[in-house]
Amino acid sequence: MNENEPIFVNGKVYNSTVNNILARHCKQLGIPIISIHDLRHTHASLLLFAGVSMAGVARRLGHSSMTTTQKTYLHIIHELENQDTDLIIRSISQLV
């Protein structure tokens, strides 16, 4: 298959169409309504928490610059730094 062609659809697909279908399913399930953009954001956040590099996430999201990714996910970067600090403290305390 051509990697630049859609897998599941032929023709144009609009965000509003997908978001409306997703909203309908969320309502049926009684869960908060989410959008495709929310899923994209969650996907990127999970990748960062899993240890995927910022460059890898930026490339996957199609950001033209890693700076865009860093600005968008700054809150995740801070959380990862906090986790690093905790890990450093635990590692040092085991040496004593």
PDB file of N, CA, C and O in Angstrom, chain B, residues numbered from 101:
ATOM      1  N   MET B 101       0.845  -1.190   0.000  1.00  0.00           N
ATOM      2  CA  MET B 101       0.000   0.000   0.000  1.00  0.00           C
ATOM      3  C   MET B 101       0.883   1.243   0.000  1.00  0.00           C
ATOM      4  O   MET B 101       1.985   1.241   0.547  1.00  0.00           O
ATOM      5  N   ASN B 102       0.386   2.279  -0.611  1.00  0.00           N
ATOM      6  CA  ASN B 102       1.078   3.559  -0.618  1.00  0.00           C
ATOM      7  C   ASN B 102       0.959   4.185   0.766  1.00  0.00           C
ATOM      8  O   ASN B 102      -0.150   4.384   1.261  1.00  0.00           O
ATOM      9  N   GLU B 103       2.086   4.497   1.395  1.00  0.00           N
ATOM     10  CA  GLU B 103       2.062   5.024   2.767  1.00  0.00           C
ATOM     11  C   GLU B 103       1.439   6.416   2.858  1.00  0.00           C
ATOM     12  O   GLU B 103       1.123   6.872   3.957  1.00  0.00           O
ATOM     13  N   ASN B 104       1.257   7.092   1.738  1.00  0.00           N
ATOM     14  CA  ASN B 104       0.662   8.430   1.753  1.00  0.00           C
ATOM     15  C   ASN B 104      -0.833   8.413   1.468  1.00  0.00           C
ATOM     16  O   ASN B 104      -1.454   9.472   1.374  1.00  0.00           O
ATOM     17  N   GLU B 105      -1.416   7.232   1.331  1.00  0.00           N
ATOM     18  CA  GLU B 105      -2.844   7.110   1.054  1.00  0.00           C
ATOM     19  C   GLU B 105      -3.577   6.635   2.305  1.00  0.00           C
ATOM     20  O   GLU B 105      -3.028   5.860   3.088  1.00  0.00           O
ATOM     21  N   PRO B 106      -4.814   7.095   2.499  1.00  0.00           N
ATOM     22  CA  PRO B 106      -5.601   6.628   3.646  1.00  0.00           C
ATOM     23  C   PRO B 106      -5.839   5.120   3.571  1.00  0.00           C
ATOM     24  O   PRO B 106      -5.951   4.553   2.484  1.00  0.00           O
ATOM     25  N   ILE B 107      -5.911   4.489   4.718  1.00  0.00           N
ATOM     26  CA  ILE B 107      -6.125   3.050   4.774  1.00  0.00           C
ATOM     27  C   ILE B 107      -7.612   2.710   4.747  1.00  0.00           C
ATOM     28  O   ILE B 107      -8.025   1.782   4.051  1.00  0.00           O
ATOM     29  N   PHE B 108      -8.408   3.449   5.494  1.00  0.00           N
ATOM     30  CA  PHE B 108      -9.799   3.059   5.726  1.00  0.00           C
ATOM     31  C   PHE B 108     -10.827   3.849   4.935  1.00  0.00           C
ATOM     32  O   PHE B 108     -12.007   3.500   4.971  1.00  0.00           O
ATOM     33  N   VAL B 109     -10.435   4.891   4.225  1.00  0.00           N
ATOM     34  CA  VAL B 109     -11.417   5.739   3.546  1.00  0.00           C
ATOM     35  C   VAL B 109     -10.967   6.062   2.134  1.00  0.00           C
ATOM     36  O   VAL B 109      -9.780   6.022   1.809  1.00  0.00           O
ATOM     37  N   ASN B 110     -11.933   6.379   1.317  1.00  0.00           N
ATOM     38  CA  ASN B 110     -11.674   6.905  -0.016  1.00  0.00           C
ATOM     39  C   ASN B 110     -12.331   8.279  -0.077  1.00  0.00           C
ATOM     40  O   ASN B 110     -13.480   8.433   0.339  1.00  0.00           O
ATOM     41  N   GLY B 111     -11.635   9.253  -0.577  1.00  0.00           N
ATOM     42  CA  GLY B 111     -12.185  10.601  -0.645  1.00  0.00           C
ATOM     43  C   GLY B 111     -11.821  11.413   0.576  1.00  0.00           C
ATOM     44  O   GLY B 111     -10.976  11.017   1.378  1.00  0.00           O
ATOM     45  N   LYS B 112     -12.475  12.560   0.706  1.00  0.00           N
ATOM     46  CA  LYS B 112     -12.160  13.475   1.810  1.00  0.00           C
ATOM     47  C   LYS B 112     -12.888  13.082   3.089  1.00  0.00           C
ATOM     48  O   LYS B 112     -14.041  12.651   3.067  1.00  0.00           O
ATOM     49  N   VAL B 113     -12.185  13.244   4.194  1.00  0.00           N
ATOM     50  CA  VAL B 113     -12.773  13.048   5.515  1.00  0.00           C
ATOM     51  C   VAL B 113     -12.522  14.324   6.290  1.00  0.00           C
ATOM     52  O   VAL B 113     -11.391  14.806   6.355  1.00  0.00           O
ATOM     53  N   TYR B 114     -13.562  14.869   6.871  1.00  0.00           N
ATOM     54  CA  TYR B 114     -13.452  16.127   7.599  1.00  0.00           C
ATOM     55  C   TYR B 114     -13.438  15.874   9.102  1.00  0.00           C
ATOM     56  O   TYR B 114     -14.093  14.959   9.602  1.00  0.00           O
ATOM     57  N   ASN B 115     -12.667  16.714   9.817  1.00  0.00           N
ATOM     58  CA  ASN B 115     -12.606  16.585  11.278  1.00  0.00           C
ATOM     59  C   ASN B 115     -13.994  16.621  11.894  1.00  0.00           C
ATOM     60  O   ASN B 115     -14.292  15.853  12.809  1.00  0.00           O
ATOM     61  N   SER B 116     -14.845  17.511  11.396  1.00  0.00           N
ATOM     62  CA  SER B 116     -16.179  17.652  11.985  1.00  0.00           C
ATOM     63  C   SER B 116     -16.975  16.353  11.864  1.00  0.00           C
ATOM     64  O   SER B 116     -17.716  15.992  12.779  1.00  0.00           O
ATOM     65  N   THR B 117     -16.829  15.659  10.755  1.00  0.00           N
ATOM     66  CA  THR B 117     -17.543  14.389  10.573  1.00  0.00           C
ATOM     67  C   THR B 117     -17.064  13.365  11.591  1.00  0.00           C
ATOM     68  O   THR B 117     -17.871  12.725  12.265  1.00  0.00           O
ATOM     69  N   VAL B 118     -15.763  13.215  11.698  1.00  0.00           N
ATOM     70  CA  VAL B 118     -15.197  12.245  12.638  1.00  0.00           C
ATOM     71  C   VAL B 118     -15.539  12.635  14.071  1.00  0.00           C
ATOM     72  O   VAL B 118     -15.893  11.778  14.881  1.00  0.00           O
ATOM     73  N   ASN B 119     -15.434  13.926  14.387  1.00  0.00           N
ATOM     74  CA  ASN B 119     -15.750  14.383  15.745  1.00  0.00           C
ATOM     75  C   ASN B 119     -17.219  14.147  16.086  1.00  0.00           C
ATOM     76  O   ASN B 119     -17.536  13.788  17.220  1.00  0.00           O
ATOM     77  N   ASN B 120     -18.119  14.344  15.121  1.00  0.00           N
ATOM     78  CA  ASN B 120     -19.546  14.100  15.369  1.00  0.00           C
ATOM     79  C   ASN B 120     -19.813  12.624  15.639  1.00  0.00           C
ATOM     80  O   ASN B 120     -20.588  12.286  16.534  1.00  0.00           O
ATOM     81  N   ILE B 121     -19.181  11.753  14.874  1.00  0.00           N
ATOM     82  CA  ILE B 121     -19.348  10.311  15.092  1.00  0.00           C
ATOM     83  C   ILE B 121     -18.779   9.916  16.445  1.00  0.00           C
ATOM     84  O   ILE B 121     -19.399   9.154  17.186  1.00  0.00           O
ATOM     85  N   LEU B 122     -17.596  10.435  16.767  1.00  0.00           N
ATOM     86  CA  LEU B 122     -16.967  10.139  18.054  1.00  0.00           C
ATOM     87  C   LEU B 122     -17.833  10.650  19.213  1.00  0.00           C
ATOM     88  O   LEU B 122     -17.996   9.962  20.221  1.00  0.00           O
ATOM     89  N   ALA B 123     -18.383  11.855  19.063  1.00  0.00           N
ATOM     90  CA  ALA B 123     -19.252  12.416  20.109  1.00  0.00           C
ATOM     91  C   ALA B 123     -20.487  11.546  20.307  1.00  0.00           C
ATOM     92  O   ALA B 123     -20.910  11.316  21.440  1.00  0.00           O
ATOM     93  N   ARG B 124     -21.062  11.064  19.216  1.00  0.00           N
ATOM     94  CA  ARG B 124     -22.253  10.212  19.316  1.00  0.00           C
ATOM     95  C   ARG B 124     -21.928   8.932  20.096  1.00  0.00           C
ATOM     96  O   ARG B 124     -22.713   8.512  20.946  1.00  0.00           O
ATOM     97  N   HIS B 125     -20.776   8.310  19.813  1.00  0.00           N
ATOM     98  CA  HIS B 125     -20.397   7.096  20.529  1.00  0.00           C
ATOM     99  C   HIS B 125     -20.103   7.380  21.997  1.00  0.00           C
ATOM    100  O   HIS B 125     -20.453   6.582  22.866  1.00  0.00           O
ATOM    101  N   CYS B 126     -19.462   8.512  22.278  1.00  0.00           N
ATOM    102  CA  CYS B 126     -19.198   8.880  23.675  1.00  0.00           C
ATOM    103  C   CYS B 126     -20.502   9.041  24.443  1.00  0.00           C
ATOM    104  O   CYS B 126     -20.627   8.569  25.573  1.00  0.00           O
ATOM    105  N   LYS B 127     -21.470   9.706  23.828  1.00  0.00           N
ATOM    106  CA  LYS B 127     -22.781   9.896  24.478  1.00  0.00           C
ATOM    107  C   LYS B 127     -23.448   8.551  24.740  1.00  0.00           C
ATOM    108  O   LYS B 127     -23.998   8.326  25.818  1.00  0.00           O
ATOM    109  N   GLN B 128     -23.399   7.656  23.752  1.00  0.00           N
ATOM    110  CA  GLN B 128     -24.003   6.326  23.918  1.00  0.00           C
ATOM    111  C   GLN B 128     -23.368   5.562  25.072  1.00  0.00           C
ATOM    112  O   GLN B 128     -24.043   4.814  25.779  1.00  0.00           O
ATOM    113  N   LEU B 129     -22.068   5.756  25.255  1.00  0.00           N
ATOM    114  CA  LEU B 129     -21.344   5.058  26.314  1.00  0.00           C
ATOM    115  C   LEU B 129     -21.415   5.779  27.660  1.00  0.00           C
ATOM    116  O   LEU B 129     -21.006   5.239  28.687  1.00  0.00           O
ATOM    117  N   GLY B 130     -21.941   7.007  27.639  1.00  0.00           N
ATOM    118  CA  GLY B 130     -22.043   7.772  28.875  1.00  0.00           C
ATOM    119  C   GLY B 130     -20.701   8.264  29.393  1.00  0.00           C
ATOM    120  O   GLY B 130     -20.508   8.409  30.601  1.00  0.00           O
ATOM    121  N   ILE B 131     -19.773   8.522  28.475  1.00  0.00           N
ATOM    122  CA  ILE B 131     -18.447   9.028  28.855  1.00  0.00           C
ATOM    123  C   ILE B 131     -18.286  10.454  28.330  1.00  0.00           C
ATOM    124  O   ILE B 131     -19.014  10.868  27.429  1.00  0.00           O
ATOM    125  N   PRO B 132     -17.340  11.202  28.887  1.00  0.00           N
ATOM    126  CA  PRO B 132     -17.130  12.571  28.398  1.00  0.00           C
ATOM    127  C   PRO B 132     -16.805  12.582  26.900  1.00  0.00           C
ATOM    128  O   PRO B 132     -16.119  11.699  26.387  1.00  0.00           O
ATOM    129  N   ILE B 133     -17.307  13.582  26.237  1.00  0.00           N
ATOM    130  CA  ILE B 133     -17.071  13.716  24.799  1.00  0.00           C
ATOM    131  C   ILE B 133     -15.633  14.169  24.566  1.00  0.00           C
ATOM    132  O   ILE B 133     -15.155  15.117  25.189  1.00  0.00           O
ATOM    133  N   ILE B 134     -14.961  13.476  23.662  1.00  0.00           N
ATOM    134  CA  ILE B 134     -13.602  13.816  23.281  1.00  0.00           C
ATOM    135  C   ILE B 134     -13.560  14.044  21.772  1.00  0.00           C
ATOM    136  O   ILE B 134     -14.458  13.622  21.044  1.00  0.00           O
ATOM    137  N   SER B 135     -12.527  14.702  21.324  1.00  0.00           N
ATOM    138  CA  SER B 135     -12.376  14.972  19.898  1.00  0.00           C
ATOM    139  C   SER B 135     -11.158  14.223  19.363  1.00  0.00           C
ATOM    140  O   SER B 135     -10.359  13.676  20.123  1.00  0.00           O
ATOM    141  N   ILE B 136     -11.038  14.211  18.061  1.00  0.00           N
ATOM    142  CA  ILE B 136      -9.861  13.605  17.432  1.00  0.00           C
ATOM    143  C   ILE B 136      -8.600  14.328  17.909  1.00  0.00           C
ATOM    144  O   ILE B 136      -7.568  13.698  18.135  1.00  0.00           O
ATOM    145  N   HIS B 137      -8.687  15.647  18.061  1.00  0.00           N
ATOM    146  CA  HIS B 137      -7.528  16.404  18.545  1.00  0.00           C
ATOM    147  C   HIS B 137      -7.159  15.977  19.964  1.00  0.00           C
ATOM    148  O   HIS B 137      -5.978  15.888  20.300  1.00  0.00           O
ATOM    149  N   ASP B 138      -8.172  15.711  20.799  1.00  0.00           N
ATOM    150  CA  ASP B 138      -7.906  15.206  22.155  1.00  0.00           C
ATOM    151  C   ASP B 138      -7.165  13.875  22.097  1.00  0.00           C
ATOM    152  O   ASP B 138      -6.243  13.637  22.877  1.00  0.00           O
ATOM    153  N   LEU B 139      -7.571  13.011  21.174  1.00  0.00           N
ATOM    154  CA  LEU B 139      -6.902  11.713  21.037  1.00  0.00           C
ATOM    155  C   LEU B 139      -5.462  11.889  20.569  1.00  0.00           C
ATOM    156  O   LEU B 139      -4.567  11.171  21.016  1.00  0.00           O
ATOM    157  N   ARG B 140      -5.241  12.840  19.675  1.00  0.00           N
ATOM    158  CA  ARG B 140      -3.894  13.132  19.187  1.00  0.00           C
ATOM    159  C   ARG B 140      -3.017  13.605  20.346  1.00  0.00           C
ATOM    160  O   ARG B 140      -1.875  13.170  20.494  1.00  0.00           O
ATOM    161  N   HIS B 141      -3.570  14.502  21.165  1.00  0.00           N
ATOM    162  CA  HIS B 141      -2.835  15.037  22.309  1.00  0.00           C
ATOM    163  C   HIS B 141      -2.514  13.929  23.314  1.00  0.00           C
ATOM    164  O   HIS B 141      -1.402  13.859  23.837  1.00  0.00           O
ATOM    165  N   THR B 142      -3.489  13.071  23.576  1.00  0.00           N
ATOM    166  CA  THR B 142      -3.273  11.955  24.494  1.00  0.00           C
ATOM    167  C   THR B 142      -2.212  11.009  23.948  1.00  0.00           C
ATOM    168  O   THR B 142      -1.351  10.537  24.690  1.00  0.00           O
ATOM    169  N   HIS B 143      -2.275  10.739  22.670  1.00  0.00           N
ATOM    170  CA  HIS B 143      -1.287   9.860  22.018  1.00  0.00           C
ATOM    171  C   HIS B 143       0.128  10.408  22.222  1.00  0.00           C
ATOM    172  O   HIS B 143       1.037   9.678  22.617  1.00  0.00           O
ATOM    173  N   ALA B 144       0.297  11.699  21.947  1.00  0.00           N
ATOM    174  CA  ALA B 144       1.620  12.321  22.097  1.00  0.00           C
ATOM    175  C   ALA B 144       2.080  12.284  23.553  1.00  0.00           C
ATOM    176  O   ALA B 144       3.244  11.997  23.830  1.00  0.00           O
ATOM    177  N   SER B 145       1.175  12.571  24.476  1.00  0.00           N
ATOM    178  CA  SER B 145       1.529  12.553  25.896  1.00  0.00           C
ATOM    179  C   SER B 145       1.960  11.166  26.345  1.00  0.00           C
ATOM    180  O   SER B 145       2.946  11.023  27.067  1.00  0.00           O
ATOM    181  N   LEU B 146       1.221  10.138  25.918  1.00  0.00           N
ATOM    182  CA  LEU B 146       1.576   8.765  26.282  1.00  0.00           C
ATOM    183  C   LEU B 146       2.932   8.373  25.714  1.00  0.00           C
ATOM    184  O   LEU B 146       3.711   7.683  26.372  1.00  0.00           O
ATOM    185  N   LEU B 147       3.215   8.816  24.484  1.00  0.00           N
ATOM    186  CA  LEU B 147       4.522   8.526  23.894  1.00  0.00           C
ATOM    187  C   LEU B 147       5.641   9.154  24.715  1.00  0.00           C
ATOM    188  O   LEU B 147       6.660   8.515  24.977  1.00  0.00           O
ATOM    189  N   LEU B 148       5.449  10.409  25.120  1.00  0.00           N
ATOM    190  CA  LEU B 148       6.475  11.087  25.918  1.00  0.00           C
ATOM    191  C   LEU B 148       6.677  10.384  27.256  1.00  0.00           C
ATOM    192  O   LEU B 148       7.813  10.178  27.682  1.00  0.00           O
ATOM    193  N   PHE B 149       5.582  10.014  27.922  1.00  0.00           N
ATOM    194  CA  PHE B 149       5.692   9.305  29.200  1.00  0.00           C
ATOM    195  C   PHE B 149       6.332   7.933  29.033  1.00  0.00           C
ATOM    196  O   PHE B 149       6.934   7.409  29.971  1.00  0.00           O
ATOM    197  N   ALA B 150       6.204   7.346  27.838  1.00  0.00           N
ATOM    198  CA  ALA B 150       6.803   6.033  27.573  1.00  0.00           C
ATOM    199  C   ALA B 150       8.282   6.144  27.239  1.00  0.00           C
ATOM    200  O   ALA B 150       8.964   5.130  27.086  1.00  0.00           O
ATOM    201  N   GLY B 151       8.784   7.379  27.125  1.00  0.00           N
ATOM    202  CA  GLY B 151      10.207   7.559  26.873  1.00  0.00           C
ATOM    203  C   GLY B 151      10.577   7.829  25.427  1.00  0.00           C
ATOM    204  O   GLY B 151      11.760   7.872  25.091  1.00  0.00           O
ATOM    205  N   VAL B 152       9.578   8.014  24.558  1.00  0.00           N
ATOM    206  CA  VAL B 152       9.878   8.355  23.168  1.00  0.00           C
ATOM    207  C   VAL B 152      10.465   9.763  23.156  1.00  0.00           C
ATOM    208  O   VAL B 152       9.982  10.650  23.859  1.00  0.00           O
ATOM    209  N   SER B 153      11.489   9.961  22.369  1.00  0.00           N
ATOM    210  CA  SER B 153      12.162  11.271  22.341  1.00  0.00           C
ATOM    211  C   SER B 153      11.244  12.361  21.807  1.00  0.00           C
ATOM    212  O   SER B 153      10.287  12.094  21.081  1.00  0.00           O
ATOM    213  N   MET B 154      11.561  13.593  22.185  1.00  0.00           N
ATOM    214  CA  MET B 154      10.812  14.736  21.697  1.00  0.00           C
ATOM    215  C   MET B 154      10.871  14.791  20.172  1.00  0.00           C
ATOM    216  O   MET B 154       9.882  15.110  19.512  1.00  0.00           O
ATOM    217  N   ALA B 155      12.035  14.478  19.630  1.00  0.00           N
ATOM    218  CA  ALA B 155      12.192  14.491  18.169  1.00  0.00           C
ATOM    219  C   ALA B 155      11.288  13.443  17.523  1.00  0.00           C
ATOM    220  O   ALA B 155      10.676  13.698  16.485  1.00  0.00           O
ATOM    221  N   GLY B 156      11.207  12.271  18.138  1.00  0.00           N
ATOM    222  CA  GLY B 156      10.352  11.208  17.610  1.00  0.00           C
ATOM    223  C   GLY B 156       8.884  11.585  17.640  1.00  0.00           C
ATOM    224  O   GLY B 156       8.149  11.319  16.689  1.00  0.00           O
ATOM    225  N   VAL B 157       8.456  12.207  18.736  1.00  0.00           N
ATOM    226  CA  VAL B 157       7.062  12.628  18.862  1.00  0.00           C
ATOM    227  C   VAL B 157       6.767  13.743  17.856  1.00  0.00           C
ATOM    228  O   VAL B 157       5.725  13.730  17.200  1.00  0.00           O
ATOM    229  N   ALA B 158       7.672  14.692  17.738  1.00  0.00           N
ATOM    230  CA  ALA B 158       7.475  15.796  16.790  1.00  0.00           C
ATOM    231  C   ALA B 158       7.329  15.270  15.372  1.00  0.00           C
ATOM    232  O   ALA B 158       6.469  15.723  14.617  1.00  0.00           O
ATOM    233  N   ARG B 159       8.169  14.316  15.017  1.00  0.00           N
ATOM    234  CA  ARG B 159       8.117  13.733  13.673  1.00  0.00           C
ATOM    235  C   ARG B 159       6.797  12.998  13.462  1.00  0.00           C
ATOM    236  O   ARG B 159       6.176  13.114  12.406  1.00  0.00           O
ATOM    237  N   ARG B 160       6.372  12.239  14.477  1.00  0.00           N
ATOM    238  CA  ARG B 160       5.121  11.472  14.363  1.00  0.00           C
ATOM    239  C   ARG B 160       3.915  12.386  14.218  1.00  0.00           C
ATOM    240  O   ARG B 160       2.971  12.066  13.495  1.00  0.00           O
ATOM    241  N   LEU B 161       3.945  13.534  14.910  1.00  0.00           N
ATOM    242  CA  LEU B 161       2.831  14.467  14.842  1.00  0.00           C
ATOM    243  C   LEU B 161       2.878  15.342  13.593  1.00  0.00           C
ATOM    244  O   LEU B 161       1.910  16.032  13.274  1.00  0.00           O
ATOM    245  N   GLY B 162       4.003  15.308  12.894  1.00  0.00           N
ATOM    246  CA  GLY B 162       4.131  16.115  11.688  1.00  0.00           C
ATOM    247  C   GLY B 162       4.456  17.567  11.954  1.00  0.00           C
ATOM    248  O   GLY B 162       4.232  18.428  11.103  1.00  0.00           O
ATOM    249  N   HIS B 163       4.990  17.845  13.147  1.00  0.00           N
ATOM    250  CA  HIS B 163       5.386  19.216  13.459  1.00  0.00           C
ATOM    251  C   HIS B 163       6.612  19.586  12.631  1.00  0.00           C
ATOM    252  O   HIS B 163       7.551  18.800  12.507  1.00  0.00           O
ATOM    253  N   SER B 164       6.593  20.783  12.072  1.00  0.00           N
ATOM    254  CA  SER B 164       7.728  21.214  11.249  1.00  0.00           C
ATOM    255  C   SER B 164       8.942  21.544  12.102  1.00  0.00           C
ATOM    256  O   SER B 164      10.070  21.557  11.611  1.00  0.00           O
ATOM    257  N   SER B 165       8.709  21.809  13.375  1.00  0.00           N
ATOM    258  CA  SER B 165       9.794  22.150  14.289  1.00  0.00           C
ATOM    259  C   SER B 165       9.572  21.453  15.628  1.00  0.00           C
ATOM    260  O   SER B 165       8.442  21.339  16.102  1.00  0.00           O
ATOM    261  N   MET B 166      10.662  20.992  16.225  1.00  0.00           N
ATOM    262  CA  MET B 166      10.571  20.371  17.541  1.00  0.00           C
ATOM    263  C   MET B 166      10.125  21.395  18.585  1.00  0.00           C
ATOM    264  O   MET B 166       9.567  21.029  19.619  1.00  0.00           O
ATOM    265  N   THR B 167      10.370  22.665  18.315  1.00  0.00           N
ATOM    266  CA  THR B 167       9.955  23.737  19.231  1.00  0.00           C
ATOM    267  C   THR B 167       8.440  23.733  19.418  1.00  0.00           C
ATOM    268  O   THR B 167       7.948  23.962  20.522  1.00  0.00           O
ATOM    269  N   THR B 168       7.711  23.476  18.350  1.00  0.00           N
ATOM    270  CA  THR B 168       6.246  23.404  18.439  1.00  0.00           C
ATOM    271  C   THR B 168       5.829  22.327  19.423  1.00  0.00           C
ATOM    272  O   THR B 168       4.952  22.543  20.260  1.00  0.00           O
ATOM    273  N   THR B 169       6.455  21.177  19.319  1.00  0.00           N
ATOM    274  CA  THR B 169       6.143  20.064  20.217  1.00  0.00           C
ATOM    275  C   THR B 169       6.517  20.413  21.650  1.00  0.00           C
ATOM    276  O   THR B 169       5.752  20.145  22.577  1.00  0.00           O
ATOM    277  N   GLN B 170       7.689  21.010  21.836  1.00  0.00           N
ATOM    278  CA  GLN B 170       8.134  21.371  23.178  1.00  0.00           C
ATOM    279  C   GLN B 170       7.180  22.371  23.823  1.00  0.00           C
ATOM    280  O   GLN B 170       6.857  22.239  25.003  1.00  0.00           O
ATOM    281  N   LYS B 171       6.730  23.359  23.074  1.00  0.00           N
ATOM    282  CA  LYS B 171       5.807  24.362  23.622  1.00  0.00           C
ATOM    283  C   LYS B 171       4.456  23.735  23.968  1.00  0.00           C
ATOM    284  O   LYS B 171       3.866  24.033  25.007  1.00  0.00           O
ATOM    285  N   THR B 172       3.982  22.865  23.083  1.00  0.00           N
ATOM    286  CA  THR B 172       2.664  22.253  23.279  1.00  0.00           C
ATOM    287  C   THR B 172       2.655  21.308  24.472  1.00  0.00           C
ATOM    288  O   THR B 172       1.668  21.233  25.203  1.00  0.00           O
ATOM    289  N   TYR B 173       3.760  20.585  24.667  1.00  0.00           N
ATOM    290  CA  TYR B 173       3.805  19.555  25.705  1.00  0.00           C
ATOM    291  C   TYR B 173       4.726  19.932  26.860  1.00  0.00           C
ATOM    292  O   TYR B 173       5.301  19.061  27.512  1.00  0.00           O
ATOM    293  N   LEU B 174       4.864  21.227  27.110  1.00  0.00           N
ATOM    294  CA  LEU B 174       5.718  21.713  28.187  1.00  0.00           C
ATOM    295  C   LEU B 174       5.303  21.139  29.536  1.00  0.00           C
ATOM    296  O   LEU B 174       6.154  20.812  30.363  1.00  0.00           O
ATOM    297  N   HIS B 175       3.998  21.016  29.760  1.00  0.00           N
ATOM    298  CA  HIS B 175       3.523  20.461  31.033  1.00  0.00           C
ATOM    299  C   HIS B 175       3.983  19.006  31.204  1.00  0.00           C
ATOM    300  O   HIS B 175       4.269  18.581  32.323  1.00  0.00           O
ATOM    301  N   ILE B 176       4.055  18.258  30.132  1.00  0.00           N
ATOM    302  CA  ILE B 176       4.546  16.880  30.202  1.00  0.00           C
ATOM    303  C   ILE B 176       6.044  16.875  30.487  1.00  0.00           C
ATOM    304  O   ILE B 176       6.531  16.066  31.278  1.00  0.00           O
ATOM    305  N   ILE B 177       6.766  17.776  29.842  1.00  0.00           N
ATOM    306  CA  ILE B 177       8.216  17.883  30.054  1.00  0.00           C
ATOM    307  C   ILE B 177       8.508  18.168  31.522  1.00  0.00           C
ATOM    308  O   ILE B 177       9.415  17.572  32.103  1.00  0.00           O
ATOM    309  N   HIS B 178       7.740  19.079  32.124  1.00  0.00           N
ATOM    310  CA  HIS B 178       7.935  19.393  33.545  1.00  0.00           C
ATOM    311  C   HIS B 178       7.648  18.172  34.420  1.00  0.00           C
ATOM    312  O   HIS B 178       8.373  17.913  35.380  1.00  0.00           O
ATOM    313  N   GLU B 179       6.603  17.430  34.094  1.00  0.00           N
ATOM    314  CA  GLU B 179       6.276  16.232  34.867  1.00  0.00           C
ATOM    315  C   GLU B 179       7.390  15.195  34.746  1.00  0.00           C
ATOM    316  O   GLU B 179       7.749  14.548  35.729  1.00  0.00           O
ATOM    317  N   LEU B 180       7.933  15.039  33.545  1.00  0.00           N
ATOM    318  CA  LEU B 180       9.030  14.095  33.350  1.00  0.00           C
ATOM    319  C   LEU B 180      10.273  14.540  34.113  1.00  0.00           C
ATOM    320  O   LEU B 180      11.000  13.706  34.654  1.00  0.00           O
ATOM    321  N   GLU B 181      10.523  15.851  34.161  1.00  0.00           N
ATOM    322  CA  GLU B 181      11.653  16.368  34.947  1.00  0.00           C
ATOM    323  C   GLU B 181      11.458  16.062  36.424  1.00  0.00           C
ATOM    324  O   GLU B 181      12.413  15.701  37.112  1.00  0.00           O
ATOM    325  N   ASN B 182      10.227  16.203  36.923  1.00  0.00           N
ATOM    326  CA  ASN B 182       9.937  15.872  38.320  1.00  0.00           C
ATOM    327  C   ASN B 182      10.204  14.392  38.591  1.00  0.00           C
ATOM    328  O   ASN B 182      10.754  14.030  39.631  1.00  0.00           O
ATOM    329  N   GLN B 183       9.805  13.539  37.640  1.00  0.00           N
ATOM    330  CA  GLN B 183      10.062  12.109  37.792  1.00  0.00           C
ATOM    331  C   GLN B 183      11.558  11.830  37.792  1.00  0.00           C
ATOM    332  O   GLN B 183      12.036  10.981  38.545  1.00  0.00           O
ATOM    333  N   ASP B 184      12.301  12.547  36.944  1.00  0.00           N
ATOM    334  CA  ASP B 184      13.757  12.393  36.910  1.00  0.00           C
ATOM    335  C   ASP B 184      14.372  12.786  38.253  1.00  0.00           C
ATOM    336  O   ASP B 184      15.257  12.102  38.766  1.00  0.00           O
ATOM    337  N   THR B 185      13.895  13.889  38.809  1.00  0.00           N
ATOM    338  CA  THR B 185      14.411  14.357  40.100  1.00  0.00           C
ATOM    339  C   THR B 185      14.157  13.309  41.181  1.00  0.00           C
ATOM    340  O   THR B 185      15.043  13.021  41.985  1.00  0.00           O
ATOM    341  N   ASP B 186      12.955  12.737  41.204  1.00  0.00           N
ATOM    342  CA  ASP B 186      12.636  11.684  42.168  1.00  0.00           C
ATOM    343  C   ASP B 186      13.557  10.477  41.990  1.00  0.00           C
ATOM    344  O   ASP B 186      14.035   9.901  42.967  1.00  0.00           O
ATOM    345  N   LEU B 187      13.798  10.103  40.737  1.00  0.00           N
ATOM    346  CA  LEU B 187      14.664   8.962  40.449  1.00  0.00           C
ATOM    347  C   LEU B 187      16.099   9.238  40.904  1.00  0.00           C
ATOM    348  O   LEU B 187      16.755   8.362  41.467  1.00  0.00           O
ATOM    349  N   ILE B 188      16.574  10.437  40.662  1.00  0.00           N
ATOM    350  CA  ILE B 188      17.926  10.812  41.082  1.00  0.00           C
ATOM    351  C   ILE B 188      18.052  10.745  42.598  1.00  0.00           C
ATOM    352  O   ILE B 188      19.025  10.200  43.119  1.00  0.00           O
ATOM    353  N   ILE B 189      17.080  11.291  43.300  1.00  0.00           N
ATOM    354  CA  ILE B 189      17.109  11.290  44.773  1.00  0.00           C
ATOM    355  C   ILE B 189      17.085   9.860  45.299  1.00  0.00           C
ATOM    356  O   ILE B 189      17.846   9.524  46.207  1.00  0.00           O
ATOM    357  N   ARG B 190      16.217   9.009  44.737  1.00  0.00           N
ATOM    358  CA  ARG B 190      16.164   7.610  45.178  1.00  0.00           C
ATOM    359  C   ARG B 190      17.486   6.894  44.895  1.00  0.00           C
ATOM    360  O   ARG B 190      17.958   6.107  45.716  1.00  0.00           O
ATOM    361  N   SER B 191      18.074   7.165  43.747  1.00  0.00           N
ATOM    362  CA  SER B 191      19.328   6.503  43.375  1.00  0.00           C
ATOM    363  C   SER B 191      20.460   6.922  44.310  1.00  0.00           C
ATOM    364  O   SER B 191      21.253   6.085  44.742  1.00  0.00           O
ATOM    365  N   ILE B 192      20.537   8.215  44.622  1.00  0.00           N
ATOM    366  CA  ILE B 192      21.575   8.711  45.518  1.00  0.00           C
ATOM    367  C   ILE B 192      21.380   8.171  46.924  1.00  0.00           C
ATOM    368  O   ILE B 192      22.347   7.813  47.596  1.00  0.00           O
ATOM    369  N   SER B 193      20.130   8.111  47.369  1.00  0.00           N
ATOM    370  CA  SER B 193      19.865   7.640  48.735  1.00  0.00           C
ATOM    371  C   SER B 193      20.233   6.171  48.901  1.00  0.00           C
ATOM    372  O   SER B 193      20.538   5.743  50.014  1.00  0.00           O
ATOM    373  N   GLN B 194      20.213   5.398  47.837  1.00  0.00           N
ATOM    374  CA  GLN B 194      20.602   3.991  47.920  1.00  0.00           C
ATOM    375  C   GLN B 194      22.117   3.823  48.040  1.00  0.00           C
ATOM    376  O   GLN B 194      22.595   2.772  48.466  1.00  0.00           O
ATOM    377  N   LEU B 195      22.858   4.845  47.669  1.00  0.00           N
ATOM    378  CA  LEU B 195      24.320   4.785  47.762  1.00  0.00           C
ATOM    379  C   LEU B 195      24.816   4.987  49.175  1.00  0.00           C
ATOM    380  O   LEU B 195      25.922   4.568  49.518  1.00  0.00           O
ATOM    381  N   VAL B 196      24.004   5.627  49.996  1.00  0.00           N
ATOM    382  CA  VAL B 196      24.419   5.956  51.368  1.00  0.00           C
ATOM    383  C   VAL B 196      24.204   4.802  52.301  1.00  0.00           C
ATOM    384  O   VAL B 196      24.500   4.908  53.492  1.00  0.00           O
TER     385      VAL B 196
END
